[in-house]
Amino acid sequence: MILWLAMFAIGVAGFAFWVWMLTTAIKNDYGHKPIWILVILIGNLLGAIAFYFSVYKGIKSSKEPISSK
């Protein structure tokens, strides 16, 4: 029973991550946007993970405010 609940929770978390990366891919501007959307749609969770490490980290770091010291 607990194993099934853990598998269900992992599946829901994976789906939520996939939707998050897909919406991020659609909303933001970066190079090769249509290709990355197709990679996420066709590659499912693996495509979303590839997008996260290849593109999302760069988008996130470029939007952070620069602190003055």
N, C-alpha and C positions, 0 to 999 in steps of 0.2 A: 504494500500500500504506500509506504513512504517513498519507495523507489519510483512509483508511478507519479506521485506528486512532485518529486524532484525533476523527473523528466518533463513533466508538464510545465513547471516553472522555467526550466531551461529553454523549452520551446517558445514560451511566451516572451521571454527576455530576448531570444534571438529574433523573433518576429518584430518586436518593438525596436530593436537596433536596426533591422533592415528598413523599417518604415522611416526611422529617424534619418538614416543615411540617404534614402531615396528623396525625402523632402529637402534635405540639405543640398543634394545634387541638383534638384530642380530650381531651388531658390537663388543660389549663389552664382556669381560669374567667375569662371576660370577657363583654362584651355581644354578643348576636346569635350565639352559638356555633353553633346548627344551620345558620344561613345561611352562615357562614364555612366550615363543613365541606362544605356543598354547593358553594360557590364553588370550593374546592380540588378536589373530586372532579370537577366538571363542567369547570372551567377548566384542569385539568391544571397544567402548569408556569406558565402566566400567572396562574392563580388562586393558586398557591403564592407567586409573587412579590408579588402584590397583598397577600396575607395577611402576608407578611414585612414589607413597608413600612408597612402599615396597623395591624397588631395586634402582631406579634411584638416589634418594637423597643420598644413600650410595656410589654409583659410583661417583657421582659429588663431594662429599666431600673428597673422597680418592684421587682424581686427582688434587686437589688444592695444589699449592706449599706451603710449610711450611715457614712462614716468621720468620727470626731470629731477636731477639730483643736484 
